[in-house]
Amino acid sequence: MIAEITSEEKIAFDKEGYLFVQNFFTDIECDNVLDVFQNKIKHSEKEFYRIKSNSLEKNKYTKSGFVVNPLMNLHLENDKEISDTFLKLFDSEKVKNLISKIDSRAFDLYKTMYFESNRGTEQHFDSIIFGKNQRLVGIWVALEDISSKNGGIFIYPRTHNLFQSEYFSQEIETLFQKYCDLSSKKQKNYATQNKSEMLSIYKEGNEALELILQKINSNRLGPNFKKGDVILFDGNILHGSYRPESFEFSRNSTSAHYLSKLKET
C-alpha cells in the first residue's frame, strides 16, 4: 500500500523537517532484506564498503555476534541478489511516491546503508558531511522493533531551517556559521589524525550547537518504531542515534539518501 500524504503533512514536513510513517513497509518486504543480510552478507568473507571508513572491509562482530561496522551502498553490490533486494526496497514506486508528496522534483537514489548493531551515532547534518548542492532527502527503515533501548534514530525538529538564514536571528545565524566552520575543520583534522586539535574543535562546535538548540527550542525526538515503520527526513536536519542500553541488542535497520536531479542545461 502506498502511503497517502495529506497537505497538512506536507506543510508539517516543510516546517518540522521530518515525517514519521507507520506500517510503510510490510513484514514480507522487511523480511526479504533481513534474509539477504543473514544469508548473503553477515557470514560472508567478502569485503563490503563501510560508512565510517568509506572503504572495503570484512565484517567485524560484537561479542553477541552482530556486525559492528555498518555497511554502505549494498544496492551497488556485484552480487545481483543483494543489489536487487536493496533496489527493490529503495528504488520502488512506493518510496518515489512518498518523496514526491513532499517535493515534486525527481530524485536519484544516492546512498544506502545497513545497520545490525549500534554503538550510538553522533548527531550530525548529512548535508554538511556530503557537501551537495542538490536537495538531500533521507529515509530510515526499522526492520525490527526499535527504540532508544537498542539505539533508535533521533532527530531535532526544525533544525533544517538553520540553512535558511531568514528563519532565525542574526545571532543564531552567526552561531550556526561558527558550527559549520568548526565541522569543516574537524573533518580535515580527522584525516590528519590531529587528535588534540580535533577534540578542542569538537568541544567548541558542540557548545555552539547546544546554544543554538536552546535558542530555537528544538528538543531531541526519538519515536519508538515497529517493524516496517519509516522516518522520512530533510537532509539538512540534525539527527543521530541513541547509544543502546546494551550491546546485546541488535538494531536491524536500513536507510537511504536521495538527491534531487540536476536540471539539464
N, C-alpha and C positions, 0 to 999 in steps of 0.2 A: 504493500500500500504506500502510495506517495503522500508525504506529509503536505497538508494544506496550511499555508502561512497566511494569516489574516493581515489586513492593512495595519491593524493595531500592533501586531507582532513585528511588522516591517519597521514601523516607527520606533518601537522599543529597541530593536536591534541597532538602528542608527544612533539612538540615544545612549543605550547601555553598552553596546559593543558585543553582545552575545545572544544566543538563543538556545535554550535547553529543550530538546525534543525527546519525549519518552516513546519507547517501543518503535523507534525508527527502523531498526533492522530486526528481522525475525531471528528466532533461535537457530533456525537452519542456516541462515546467512552467517551468523556468528560462528556456528559450529564448523562450517566449511573452512573458515580462516584458522580456527583453533586446530582442526585436524591436519591441515597442511603444515602449520607450525610444528606440531608434535611429531609428525611422521617424516617431514622433509627437511626441517631446519634444526630443531632443538638438538638432536643427537648426531647431526652431520659433522664430518671432519673438515668440511669445506670452509673457506674464509668468506665472510659476508661483510658488507660495508656497515660501519658503525656511526652513530650520531656524534659522539663526543670527539673521536679521533679523525673522523672523515676519511677513514682508510679501511682496508681489508683486514679483518681479524678473525681468528677462530673463536668459537663460543667459550665463554668462561662461566662458571656456575657458582651460585651461593652454596652454603652448607646444606641448604634444603633442596638443592638440585635445580634451582631456577637460573635461567640465563641472565647474567648480570649486566652484560654490555648491550644496550638497546640497539636494535637493527635499523637500517635505513635503506630506503628505495628497493624494497623487495618486489615492487612492480616492474623493475628493470632487470630482474634476475634472468640468466640464460635458461634456467630450468623453467620450461613453459608452464608446468603445473603450478609453480609458485607465483610466477608473474601474472598468469591469467586469474588466479584466485584473488589477488590484490586489485587487479584492474577491474574485475567483475564487481568488487565492492565499491571502489573509489571512483571509477570512471563510468559508473552506472547512470542511467537516466534519472534514477531516484535522487542521487546526490546532486546531479546537474540541475534538476528541477528545484531542489531545496535552495541551492545557491542563487538561482535565478529569481527566487522570491524576494531576496534582499538586494540583488544587484543584477540589472538586466544585461550587463555586458557578458561576453563569452569569456570563459576561464579555462586555463590549461592545468592539468594535474602536474604539480611541480615536484613534490617530495612526499614520500610515505615513510612511516616509522612503525616499529613494533616494540612493545614492552612486555616482558614476562615478570620481571622483578623491578623493584624501585627502591632507591635509597633517598628519594626526595630530589626534586628538581628546583634549582634556584629560580626565583621569579625573574622574568625577562620579557622583553618585547621582541617578537620574531623579526619585525621589520628592521630593527637596529642590527640584529645579527646578520640577516641576509642582505641588507642594503639594496633592496629592489625598489625601483620607481613605480612599478605597477601596483595595483591594489592586491593585497595578500589576504586570503581568507583561509581559516583553518577549521578542520572538523576532527573531533576526538570521539572514539567509539569504545564503549565498555563491552568487552567480550565476555565478561563475567560480572557479578555484582561487585561494585567498587565504592568505597567511601574513604574518608580520611584514615580509617583503620589500616587499610592496605595501600595507602598512598594515592588517593584520587587526585584529579586535577582541580586546581582552584584558579579563579580569575578575580581581577579587580575592576568592577563595573566603571564605565565612563572614562577609563584611563586612555582609551584610543583617541579621545578628543585632545589629548595633550599635544598631538602632532598638528593640531589646527589652532593657531595662536589666538584666534578671535573668541574662542570659548572661555578663556581664562584671563586672569590679570597679568600685568607685566611682570610682577614678582614671580608668579608661577612659571611663566614663560622663561624667565631668566634661570630659575632653579632647574627647569627641565633641560634647558640647553647645557647647563653645567653637568647634569647627569649624563646626557648623551656624549658630551666630550670625554667625560671620565670613562664611560663604557668603551669608547673607541680606544682610549689609552690602555685600558685593561686588556683588550683583545690583543693589542700589539705587544704588551709586556708578557702576556701569556705565551706568545710564540717564542719569545726570547728567554722565557723561564726566569725572569727577574722577580722572584717571589716576594721580596721585601717591598718593592715598589708596588707590585700588584696588590698586596694586602692593604697598603695605605690607600690606593686608589679605590679598592673595593669598599673600604670603610667609608670614605668620603662620599662616594657615589650613593651608597645605601642611606646615608644620613640625609642627603638631598632628596632622595626618593621618598623616604618616610615622611619628611616635612611636606612634600607635595601631596601625598595621600591624605594626610591630616587636613590640609587646607581645602582639598576638593571633596572631602568626606567620602572617600572610597574605601570600603572595608572588604577584606578578603571573603570571597564567596566560593564554597565548595560543595555542590549538590551531592547527594547520595545517588549513585547510578545503579539501575538494574541492567541486566544483560540486554544489549540492543539499544540502550539509550545513547544519545549523542549530545554533544555541545558544539554548536557552530559559533565561531568567534572571529572577530576582526583581527587581522594580523598585527594591528597596532595596539592591541590590548595587552596589559600586563598580566602574566599568568605563570604558573609553575605547577608543582605537585607536592603534596604533603610527604613528609618523611613518615614511613609506615610505623605502626606501633611495634611491629615485629617483622624481621626479615624472613620469618617462616610463612608469611602470606605471599601469594602471587598477586600480580596485578595485570592480568592479561588484557591488553588494550592495544588499539592501533589508531593511528592518526594520519592525516594528510594535509598538505598545503596546496592551495590553488592560486595561480597568478592570473590576473586579467590579461587578455591578449592585447598585444601592442597593435595600434592602428597601422594599416598598411599605408605607405607614403608613395 
